[in-house]
């Protein structure tokens, strides 16, 4: 790495829909690298393909970065010294570079209509516009200068294509893969500037990475085949010495390791693949996201970081700051990383346990409000401490703790009725009287009071603990039963024993 060069990396998504977790991981790795090296993390919206533009997708990307805590130093929303950060707003700038390439002999005008190209594709199933056939097609290389001029002056629709030379070896040093080599004879003459004056991805990405002084280009493996075109452009535009370093991240694979994880796999296997819910504005189709499924951003980010990276130890739990302190590109593996939803859930569970109650409270209060409950925060805080260990998702809180907020609507009678007898009925009638007079209503004192009563009855401990639990919570679950009784308070506990007993002996 050039020590003197300021680290500037970019996340450059196209606003075409929801953000796949692979996209968020690309953003994350870029962010971590930037922060690790005191550099800048830039969000650039690559919206030059008007046919793929989807309204709402850009705002979604920004929300997503915000949710994950990947706040750009420069972006369409934050501004910056290298703006604008939306390629559509930079449109006017690209043509001059394409024209410069034509003037320097590295690119050419192509006038072929889409019908002509379609006919070529029909005739030659493997049609590629390249050094092999460019002289047989309609472009400024096959036509005379005068013909070309006439077509341009007559306003003939045209594109500008790169003139890829045959027989060259194009190579670069990928920070993850090492030396990567391409044979230029196999490459096609990609379009650089479209008929509508918009640059293609290839031209825009190189011009912008240069204008924005990007030091490192980190992106998904699917962009590797584009790298040789970009390298030629860096060279042809006279910028080779300022070319960024590159790394292409491994794919995120399906759980069985067979191929890239797609949105369809998520639908098929029942887990999210997008970071947040995405509603397609055209079809109205809703694709579920990690956020809405109940993932904490800390867990989501931690899980993503470990998909293809580790710090060289067995450690798996890292906060964002810890990731920043440890991140390095050379610890990213070349091989694809299998996505494992059970593991993702494990991260969430661990993060729920790890975060202070205060950090989880707003979500819990919203969850409770959704069930029509307006509870006291201190009460909720104590309950959260009791049930935290049992939560995989925040939404599990209600399932695990609803009985703290409302009396059971049903009882697991099958768990206790078969072993019920009159002696137990008498025990519970007596305990109601005992507890009504009992003070102080604290956990330890309640336990010893209850256990003393069991001993006096001559029955076994186990026989009378489960019924109490079922009366208080409705079933065979929940934390320590005396913790529950202490929290519910005397009045509520007595009411529940009375109601539970009536249900059992009915
Ligand atoms: N616009 C490309 C994308 O949608 C960016 C690829 C790159 O980072 O060069 O991912």
Boltz pocket constraint, residues with backbone or C-beta under 6 A from the ligand:
constraints:
  - pocket:
      binder: B
      contacts: [[A, 10], [A, 12], [A, 13], [A, 14], [A, 46], [A, 201], [A, 205], [A, 218], [A, 219], [A, 220], [A, 223]]
      max_distance: 6.0
